[in-house]
């Protein structure tokens, strides 16, 4: 049902899906770039439904209640429980996502590395640390508003050279145009 609805949404909006999910890849951190608009989630989520990518995104467990929680869960939301870890501190979101990836046989977590819909000269690095800690690749998902294309770009296997690899991802991001280009990757 969701796949049919996704096809309808992208058809009405004039979008097409390009590329596909890497064959056999069951666990990954999927970065969605560039993130410049609230519309990004709708188009990206629709494209991932069409590509049969079982993508999930994280949200605080406190928000996942009632009708809003049901809707978010249907779209792929997964609750983050920052329960206490050894000692007295709560686990970080990064630790919680690493644990989720390690505990499951199949999981693709979508993250926006900019951390905002505004221009961000530097990306947040949590997604990289999650991929590294869970020993999974980073897959680049993209929206190109100029071409009206949604798709999958390069797959990056974290090797610890964080600055160089993020620059490589950003270089790919400069080849696509966000809804608000001035807020995109420069």
Backbone as CSV, one residue per row, in Angstrom:
resi,resn,N_x,N_y,N_z,CA_x,CA_y,CA_z,C_x,C_y,C_z
1,UNK,0.821,-1.197,0.000,0.000,0.000,0.000,0.867,1.264,0.000
2,UNK,1.895,1.274,0.889,2.745,2.468,0.979,3.528,2.673,-0.321
3,UNK,3.935,1.584,-0.965,4.683,1.690,-2.210,3.812,2.322,-3.302
4,UNK,2.553,1.935,-3.368,1.622,2.500,-4.345,1.406,3.987,-4.080
5,UNK,1.208,4.334,-2.818,1.033,5.739,-2.437,2.289,6.535,-2.778
6,UNK,3.458,5.963,-2.527,4.730,6.632,-2.833,4.859,6.890,-4.329
7,UNK,4.513,5.898,-5.140,4.568,6.077,-6.600,3.643,7.197,-7.043
8,UNK,2.451,7.252,-6.443,1.485,8.289,-6.788,2.016,9.675,-6.418
9,UNK,2.561,9.797,-5.206,3.099,11.085,-4.739,4.205,11.571,-5.668
10,UNK,5.150,10.711,-6.006,6.259,11.128,-6.874,5.771,11.408,-8.300
11,UNK,4.799,10.654,-8.779,4.257,10.883,-10.125,3.568,12.248,-10.195
12,UNK,2.744,12.565,-9.200,2.044,13.862,-9.153,3.052,15.006,-9.106
13,UNK,4.118,14.817,-8.332,5.126,15.868,-8.166,6.126,15.910,-9.322
14,UNK,6.093,14.914,-10.214,6.992,14.904,-11.364,8.387,14.366,-11.070
15,UNK,8.538,13.596,-10.009,9.835,13.058,-9.619,10.043,11.674,-10.199
16,UNK,11.318,11.307,-10.345,11.655,9.938,-10.726,12.739,9.408,-9.787
17,UNK,12.755,8.095,-9.674,13.733,7.417,-8.826,14.847,6.905,-9.722
18,UNK,16.091,7.180,-9.320,17.251,6.720,-10.086,18.131,5.855,-9.194
19,UNK,18.766,4.879,-9.796,19.632,3.991,-9.026,18.813,3.060,-8.168
20,UNK,19.490,2.310,-7.360,18.807,1.365,-6.486,19.674,1.004,-5.310
21,UNK,19.070,0.343,-4.375,19.771,-0.060,-3.169,20.805,-1.131,-3.518
22,UNK,22.008,-1.050,-2.957,23.037,-2.055,-3.235,22.562,-3.466,-2.875
23,UNK,22.692,-4.366,-3.808,22.225,-5.738,-3.625,22.921,-6.415,-2.443
24,UNK,22.133,-7.048,-1.612,22.665,-7.807,-0.489,23.014,-6.983,0.744
25,UNK,22.921,-5.668,0.656,23.264,-4.819,1.803,22.068,-4.762,2.753
26,UNK,22.243,-5.275,3.958,21.134,-5.378,4.907,21.219,-4.384,6.059
27,UNK,22.439,-3.867,6.307,22.600,-2.907,7.399,23.470,-1.749,6.909
28,UNK,23.031,-0.529,7.253,23.790,0.652,6.830,23.275,1.884,7.554
29,UNK,24.087,2.925,7.495,23.652,4.266,7.858,23.421,4.960,6.524
30,UNK,22.216,5.448,6.317,21.851,6.129,5.077,21.812,7.617,5.361
31,UNK,22.686,8.377,4.704,22.604,9.828,4.882,21.751,10.386,3.743
32,UNK,20.836,11.273,4.097,19.937,11.885,3.126,20.412,13.317,2.902
33,UNK,20.893,13.585,1.671,21.443,14.913,1.369,20.885,15.451,0.064
34,UNK,20.916,16.752,-0.160,21.048,17.777,0.876,19.715,17.946,1.604
35,UNK,19.773,18.384,2.828,18.561,18.573,3.629,18.308,20.073,3.750
36,UNK,17.413,20.596,2.899,17.167,22.040,2.885,15.695,22.399,3.067
37,UNK,14.820,21.393,3.208,13.386,21.662,3.249,12.647,20.577,4.014
38,UNK,11.482,20.925,4.539,10.626,19.930,5.182,10.088,18.925,4.163
39,UNK,10.054,19.288,2.883,9.578,18.391,1.825,10.537,17.215,1.615
40,UNK,11.772,17.351,2.042,12.778,16.307,1.821,12.331,14.950,2.369
41,UNK,11.759,14.940,3.561,11.341,13.667,4.156,10.281,12.989,3.285
42,UNK,9.315,13.747,2.798,8.252,13.169,1.965,8.826,12.528,0.709
43,UNK,9.638,13.267,-0.037,10.180,12.740,-1.295,11.176,11.601,-1.059
44,UNK,12.035,11.761,-0.062,13.020,10.713,0.231,12.315,9.443,0.697
45,UNK,11.372,9.597,1.598,10.663,8.424,2.117,9.910,7.721,0.992
46,UNK,9.269,8.486,0.116,8.555,7.895,-1.023,9.532,7.121,-1.909
47,UNK,10.670,7.713,-2.208,11.663,7.049,-3.069,12.158,5.757,-2.424
48,UNK,12.382,5.778,-1.122,12.884,4.582,-0.450,11.819,3.485,-0.378
49,UNK,10.541,3.870,-0.284,9.466,2.870,-0.372,9.504,2.201,-1.747
50,UNK,9.657,3.002,-2.792,9.681,2.476,-4.160,10.875,1.545,-4.368
51,UNK,12.029,1.911,-3.804,13.239,1.087,-3.956,13.285,-0.093,-2.991
52,UNK,12.244,-0.248,-2.189,12.193,-1.321,-1.187,13.337,-1.242,-0.177
53,UNK,13.739,-0.024,0.165,14.762,0.173,1.186,14.040,0.225,2.531
54,UNK,14.336,-0.700,3.425,13.649,-0.717,4.719,14.210,0.344,5.667
55,UNK,14.174,1.578,5.231,14.812,2.663,5.978,13.996,3.045,7.209
56,UNK,14.725,3.345,8.258,14.134,3.801,9.506,14.827,5.099,9.890
57,UNK,14.143,5.923,10.632,14.771,7.120,11.187,14.457,7.152,12.667
58,UNK,15.325,7.768,13.423,15.191,7.728,14.875,14.489,8.974,15.395
59,UNK,13.810,8.762,16.506,13.086,9.853,17.154,12.990,9.522,18.645
60,UNK,12.901,10.525,19.478,12.802,10.292,20.920,11.589,9.425,21.233
61,UNK,11.751,8.480,22.133,10.650,7.561,22.456,9.442,8.292,23.027
62,UNK,9.656,9.434,23.651,8.562,10.185,24.256,7.572,10.708,23.203
63,UNK,8.025,10.876,21.972,7.159,11.386,20.898,6.346,10.265,20.253
64,UNK,6.778,9.041,20.427,6.154,7.900,19.757,4.936,7.362,20.517
65,UNK,4.005,8.237,20.847,2.795,7.826,21.549,1.556,8.300,20.771
66,UNK,0.467,7.588,20.945,-0.805,7.983,20.342,-0.783,7.996,18.827
67,UNK,-1.735,8.695,18.224,-1.863,8.739,16.756,-0.607,9.260,16.046
68,UNK,0.054,10.270,16.615,1.278,10.787,16.000,2.352,9.699,15.998
69,UNK,2.466,8.979,17.079,3.434,7.882,17.172,3.155,6.794,16.161
70,UNK,1.884,6.471,15.948,1.513,5.448,14.973,1.892,5.884,13.559
71,UNK,1.631,7.163,13.245,1.973,7.691,11.916,3.491,7.672,11.715
72,UNK,4.223,8.149,12.700,5.688,8.183,12.596,6.237,6.766,12.432
73,UNK,5.679,5.812,13.161,6.133,4.430,13.054,5.842,3.872,11.655
74,UNK,4.676,4.192,11.095,4.315,3.732,9.754,5.266,4.287,8.695
75,UNK,5.790,5.482,8.940,6.726,6.102,7.999,8.159,5.609,8.192
76,UNK,8.394,4.847,9.257,9.729,4.303,9.489,10.391,4.795,10.758
77,UNK,9.651,5.549,11.559,10.224,6.038,12.810,10.515,4.914,13.777
78,UNK,11.613,5.028,14.466,11.999,4.032,15.472,12.414,4.802,16.724
79,UNK,11.848,4.415,17.841,12.074,5.136,19.093,13.470,4.896,19.637
80,UNK,14.071,5.968,20.094,15.373,5.891,20.768,15.122,5.980,22.266
81,UNK,15.604,4.982,22.972,15.507,4.962,24.422,16.912,5.174,24.964
82,UNK,17.117,6.329,25.562,18.448,6.642,26.077,18.599,6.156,27.518
83,UNK,18.260,4.896,27.742,18.353,4.326,29.092,19.782,4.439,29.623
84,UNK,19.873,4.326,30.908,21.192,4.432,31.531,22.066,3.247,31.157
85,UNK,23.331,3.546,30.935,24.325,2.510,30.665,25.159,2.330,31.932
86,UNK,26.138,1.474,31.853,26.945,1.206,33.046,27.334,2.513,33.734
87,UNK,27.109,2.549,34.994,27.328,3.780,35.729,26.004,4.510,35.848
88,UNK,26.055,5.829,35.825,24.830,6.602,36.037,24.424,7.453,34.848
89,UNK,25.243,7.505,33.817,24.904,8.381,32.692,23.982,7.682,31.698
90,UNK,23.252,8.492,30.952,22.404,7.944,29.900,23.261,7.719,28.662
91,UNK,22.889,6.705,27.871,23.635,6.479,26.634,23.327,7.609,25.641
92,UNK,24.275,7.914,24.803,24.084,8.949,23.788,23.241,8.381,22.646
93,UNK,22.740,9.256,21.780,22.009,8.797,20.596,22.913,7.926,19.735
94,UNK,24.164,8.331,19.622,25.125,7.557,18.833,25.259,6.146,19.393
95,UNK,25.442,6.027,20.697,25.551,4.703,21.319,24.277,3.888,21.112
96,UNK,23.122,4.535,21.249,21.846,3.828,21.087,21.701,3.296,19.657
97,UNK,22.100,4.092,18.666,21.981,3.654,17.269,22.996,2.553,16.940
98,UNK,24.187,2.652,17.485,25.180,1.585,17.296,24.616,0.275,17.852
99,UNK,24.050,0.338,19.044,23.483,-0.856,19.669,22.331,-1.421,18.834
100,UNK,21.473,-0.542,18.298,20.372,-1.012,17.449,20.905,-1.760,16.234
101,UNK,21.917,-1.189,15.587,22.484,-1.826,14.394,23.151,-3.160,14.734
102,UNK,23.823,-3.224,15.866,24.502,-4.462,16.257,23.508,-5.562,16.640
103,UNK,22.352,-5.173,17.179,21.379,-6.158,17.667,20.469,-6.711,16.583
104,UNK,20.444,-6.109,15.421,19.517,-6.547,14.373,20.262,-7.121,13.182
105,UNK,19.584,-8.016,12.478,20.153,-8.596,11.259,19.973,-7.670,10.064
106,UNK,18.913,-6.862,10.105,18.640,-5.926,9.017,18.187,-4.599,9.615
107,UNK,18.882,-3.534,9.267,18.478,-2.204,9.717,19.220,-1.155,8.906
108,UNK,18.466,-0.223,8.357,19.028,0.926,7.655,18.497,2.158,8.381
109,UNK,19.399,2.930,8.962,19.007,4.126,9.711,19.333,5.359,8.864
110,UNK,18.308,6.188,8.632,18.487,7.416,7.859,18.821,8.583,8.793
111,UNK,19.824,9.354,8.388,20.296,10.500,9.163,20.543,11.655,8.197
112,UNK,20.298,12.884,8.656,20.675,14.054,7.855,21.953,14.622,8.480
113,UNK,23.071,14.512,7.779,24.353,14.900,8.384,24.485,16.392,8.667
114,UNK,23.705,17.217,7.974,23.786,18.653,8.249,23.211,18.977,9.618
115,UNK,22.247,18.171,10.070,21.630,18.405,11.374,20.662,19.575,11.386
116,UNK,20.402,20.159,10.230,19.532,21.328,10.114,19.095,21.460,8.661
117,UNK,18.055,22.256,8.428,17.654,22.552,7.053,18.340,23.823,6.540
118,UNK,19.116,24.463,7.381,19.864,25.655,6.999,21.249,25.250,6.508
119,UNK,21.961,26.197,5.905,23.328,25.920,5.467,24.188,25.534,6.667
120,UNK,24.942,24.468,6.524,25.851,24.002,7.579,27.234,23.826,6.961
121,UNK,28.186,24.684,7.287,29.515,24.557,6.699,30.212,23.260,7.089
122,UNK,29.866,22.724,8.254,30.438,21.439,8.700,29.282,20.509,9.041
123,UNK,29.440,19.254,8.690,28.438,18.251,9.021,28.646,17.747,10.435
124,UNK,27.561,17.314,11.047,27.651,16.585,12.307,28.339,15.259,11.967
125,UNK,29.079,14.697,12.865,29.839,13.484,12.556,29.262,12.221,13.199
126,UNK,28.163,12.354,13.909,27.563,11.207,14.577,27.283,10.052,13.640
127,UNK,26.786,10.352,12.422,26.460,9.285,11.475,27.700,8.446,11.152
128,UNK,28.836,9.114,11.036,30.088,8.421,10.717,30.499,7.513,11.889
129,UNK,30.397,8.056,13.101,30.758,7.281,14.291,29.812,6.093,14.478
130,UNK,28.544,6.278,14.124,27.576,5.174,14.201,28.002,4.075,13.235
131,UNK,28.272,4.448,11.984,28.677,3.464,10.974,29.962,2.760,11.395
132,UNK,30.907,3.516,11.877,32.187,2.947,12.303,31.991,2.001,13.489
133,UNK,31.219,2.440,14.482,30.996,1.640,15.682,30.210,0.360,15.421
134,UNK,29.307,0.401,14.434,28.486,-0.770,14.115,29.085,-1.584,12.979
135,UNK,30.195,-1.102,12.419,30.876,-1.769,11.309,29.941,-1.960,10.103
136,UNK,29.287,-0.845,9.718,28.405,-0.848,8.554,28.809,0.310,7.635
137,UNK,28.435,0.253,6.359,28.773,1.346,5.458,27.825,2.535,5.600
138,UNK,28.273,3.646,5.046,27.430,4.838,4.891,26.985,4.844,3.437
139,UNK,25.672,4.888,3.225,25.113,4.959,1.876,24.554,6.361,1.697
140,UNK,24.841,6.968,0.553,24.342,8.322,0.299,23.030,8.245,-0.468
141,UNK,21.992,8.776,0.157,20.704,8.953,-0.511,20.594,10.423,-0.866
142,UNK,20.027,10.715,-2.027,19.998,12.120,-2.434,18.669,12.512,-3.057
143,UNK,18.407,13.814,-3.001,17.294,14.443,-3.697,17.881,15.554,-4.545
144,UNK,17.589,15.543,-5.821,18.029,16.611,-6.720,16.784,17.313,-7.239
145,UNK,16.481,18.453,-6.644,15.265,19.188,-7.004,15.342,19.763,-8.413
146,UNK,16.540,20.072,-8.886,16.697,20.619,-10.232,16.285,19.587,-11.288
147,UNK,16.724,18.343,-11.096,16.398,17.267,-12.033,15.148,16.500,-11.619
148,UNK,14.650,16.774,-10.392,13.530,16.039,-9.807,13.831,14.541,-9.782
149,UNK,15.004,14.239,-9.220,15.442,12.856,-9.084,15.747,12.549,-7.620
150,UNK,15.342,11.360,-7.216,15.660,10.846,-5.887,16.386,9.523,-6.103
151,UNK,17.463,9.318,-5.360,18.185,8.080,-5.596,19.242,7.752,-4.571
152,UNK,20.035,6.764,-4.944,21.124,6.273,-4.111,22.436,6.586,-4.808
153,UNK,23.353,7.171,-4.065,24.671,7.493,-4.591,25.707,6.505,-4.087
154,UNK,26.913,6.987,-3.865,28.014,6.108,-3.444,27.803,5.435,-2.086
155,UNK,28.493,4.325,-1.915,28.550,3.603,-0.640,29.972,3.801,-0.116
156,UNK,30.075,4.297,1.100,31.372,4.592,1.708,31.562,3.687,2.926
157,UNK,32.682,2.999,2.962,33.013,2.161,4.112,33.963,2.938,5.013
158,UNK,33.518,3.328,6.215,34.369,4.120,7.103,35.694,3.423,7.394
159,UNK,36.772,4.209,7.267,38.108,3.674,7.513,38.846,4.454,8.598
160,UNK,38.129,5.367,9.268,38.748,6.156,10.326,39.282,7.494,9.859
161,UNK,39.390,7.685,8.538,39.861,8.972,8.001,38.629,9.865,7.796
162,UNK,38.056,10.272,8.912,36.762,10.937,8.931,36.705,12.204,8.083
163,UNK,37.687,13.081,8.226,37.656,14.339,7.478,37.691,14.101,5.974
164,UNK,38.571,13.219,5.542,38.692,12.934,4.105,37.423,12.284,3.561
165,UNK,36.876,11.340,4.313,35.687,10.649,3.825,34.459,11.551,3.826
166,UNK,34.335,12.419,4.817,33.208,13.359,4.812,33.366,14.340,3.660
167,UNK,34.584,14.763,3.359,34.797,15.644,2.205,34.389,14.942,0.903
168,UNK,34.661,13.646,0.812,34.259,12.859,-0.359,32.725,12.825,-0.479
169,UNK,32.047,12.646,0.641,30.577,12.631,0.640,30.021,14.008,0.273
170,UNK,30.637,15.055,0.819,30.192,16.412,0.521,30.414,16.735,-0.957
171,UNK,31.499,16.236,-1.521,31.771,16.463,-2.950,30.637,15.877,-3.792
172,UNK,30.178,14.678,-3.435,29.024,14.119,-4.148,27.805,15.016,-3.934
173,UNK,27.604,15.473,-2.699,26.462,16.330,-2.380,26.423,17.623,-3.178
174,UNK,27.585,18.101,-3.597,27.627,19.335,-4.406,27.132,19.104,-5.833
175,UNK,26.967,17.843,-6.232,26.511,17.539,-7.591,24.991,17.501,-7.693
176,UNK,24.290,17.631,-6.549,22.830,17.636,-6.549,22.324,18.948,-5.961
177,UNK,21.120,19.332,-6.344,20.570,20.622,-5.944,19.407,20.439,-4.984
178,UNK,19.502,21.049,-3.817,18.422,20.997,-2.832,17.278,21.915,-3.217
179,UNK,16.173,21.790,-2.516,15.007,22.655,-2.775,15.393,24.127,-2.629
180,UNK,16.224,24.403,-1.637,16.736,25.766,-1.413,18.253,25.697,-1.589
181,UNK,18.744,25.872,-2.819,20.183,25.685,-3.108,21.109,26.498,-2.201
182,UNK,20.679,27.670,-1.795,21.521,28.506,-0.938,21.773,27.880,0.428
183,UNK,20.943,26.921,0.806,21.098,26.232,2.083,21.824,24.894,1.924
184,UNK,22.167,24.540,0.703,22.763,23.234,0.414,24.243,23.155,0.702
185,UNK,24.836,22.116,0.196,26.243,21.819,0.438,27.105,22.676,-0.489
186,UNK,28.086,23.356,0.077,28.962,24.216,-0.726,30.376,23.673,-0.752
